[in-house]
């Protein structure tokens, strides 16, 4: 189990608990942070887009080609940053306790 420090779209912060083995998207969606996860983690909607704090970005698994393509596909609609990720592709475990993310604008 890991606690994730979340900055919402409104700039308000909160802490979300994520079970080990689940995708970050699931924890964010269940905590009503504004993450939709419409495609259920299939990387076909971009509604789970987050900005990862740069300090944490290198600790995450690298983006797959499919994730990078989906992020590129939504770039006409939302700002991409070097630390943009799809939260459905971030598997949670105890070593990510304290992860800091910001919820990206909706697609």
C-alpha positions as CSV (number, residue, x, y, z in Angstrom):
1,X,0.0,0.0,0.0
2,X,1.3,3.4,-0.9
3,X,0.1,7.0,-0.3
4,X,0.0,9.3,-3.3
5,X,0.1,13.0,-2.9
6,X,-2.3,14.4,-5.4
7,X,-2.8,18.0,-6.6
8,X,-6.2,18.3,-8.2
9,X,-7.2,20.4,-11.2
10,X,-8.4,23.1,-8.8
11,X,-5.0,23.2,-7.2
12,X,-6.2,21.6,-4.0
13,X,-4.1,18.8,-2.6
14,X,-5.2,15.4,-1.1
15,X,-3.7,12.1,-0.3
16,X,-4.9,8.9,-1.9
17,X,-4.1,5.4,-0.8
18,X,-3.3,2.9,-3.5
19,X,-3.1,-0.9,-3.0
20,X,0.1,-2.6,-4.2
21,X,-0.5,-4.3,-7.5
22,X,-3.3,-2.0,-8.7
23,X,-2.9,0.7,-11.4
24,X,-2.6,4.3,-10.1
25,X,-5.6,5.1,-12.3
26,X,-7.9,2.8,-10.2
27,X,-7.0,4.5,-6.9
28,X,-7.4,7.9,-8.4
29,X,-10.7,7.1,-10.0
30,X,-12.0,5.4,-6.8
31,X,-11.0,8.5,-4.7
32,X,-13.0,10.8,-7.0
33,X,-10.1,12.9,-8.1
34,X,-11.5,13.6,-11.6
35,X,-9.7,10.8,-13.3
36,X,-12.2,8.9,-15.4
37,X,-10.3,6.0,-16.9
38,X,-13.0,5.5,-19.5
39,X,-11.2,2.8,-21.4
40,X,-10.4,0.8,-18.2
41,X,-6.7,0.9,-18.8
42,X,-6.5,0.0,-22.4
43,X,-4.6,3.2,-23.3
44,X,-7.3,4.3,-25.8
45,X,-8.8,7.4,-24.2
46,X,-6.2,9.5,-22.3
47,X,-8.7,10.3,-19.5
48,X,-6.2,9.2,-16.9
49,X,-3.5,11.6,-17.9
50,X,-1.4,12.9,-15.0
51,X,1.8,14.9,-14.5
52,X,4.3,13.1,-12.3
53,X,6.5,15.2,-10.1
54,X,10.0,15.3,-11.8
55,X,11.6,13.8,-8.6
56,X,9.5,10.7,-9.0
57,X,9.4,10.4,-12.8
58,X,12.6,8.4,-13.1
59,X,11.5,5.9,-10.5
60,X,8.6,4.8,-12.6
61,X,8.8,2.2,-15.4
62,X,9.5,3.8,-18.7
63,X,6.6,4.6,-21.1
64,X,5.8,1.9,-23.6
65,X,5.5,2.9,-27.3
66,X,1.7,2.5,-26.9
67,X,1.6,4.9,-24.0
68,X,3.7,7.5,-25.8
69,X,1.5,7.2,-28.8
70,X,-1.7,7.8,-26.8
71,X,-0.1,10.8,-25.1
72,X,0.9,12.2,-28.5
73,X,-2.7,11.7,-29.7
74,X,-4.1,13.9,-26.9
75,X,-1.5,16.6,-27.3
76,X,-3.8,18.7,-29.5
77,X,-6.3,18.9,-26.6
78,X,-4.1,19.2,-23.4
79,X,-0.7,20.3,-22.4
80,X,1.9,17.6,-22.4
81,X,4.9,17.9,-20.1
82,X,8.1,15.8,-20.0
83,X,6.6,13.9,-17.0
84,X,3.1,13.3,-18.6
85,X,2.0,9.7,-18.0
86,X,-1.2,7.7,-18.2
87,X,-1.9,6.7,-14.7
88,X,-3.3,3.3,-16.0
89,X,0.3,2.4,-16.8
90,X,1.7,3.1,-13.4
91,X,1.6,-0.1,-11.3
92,X,1.6,0.8,-7.6
93,X,3.8,-0.8,-5.0
94,X,5.2,0.1,-1.6
95,X,8.3,1.7,-3.1
96,X,6.1,4.4,-4.6
97,X,4.9,5.6,-1.2
98,X,4.9,9.4,-1.3
99,X,4.5,9.6,-5.1
100,X,3.5,13.1,-6.1
101,X,1.3,13.7,-9.1
102,X,-0.9,16.5,-10.5
103,X,-4.2,15.7,-12.3
104,X,-4.0,16.9,-15.9
105,X,-6.8,18.9,-17.5
106,X,-9.6,16.7,-19.0
107,X,-9.3,15.5,-22.6
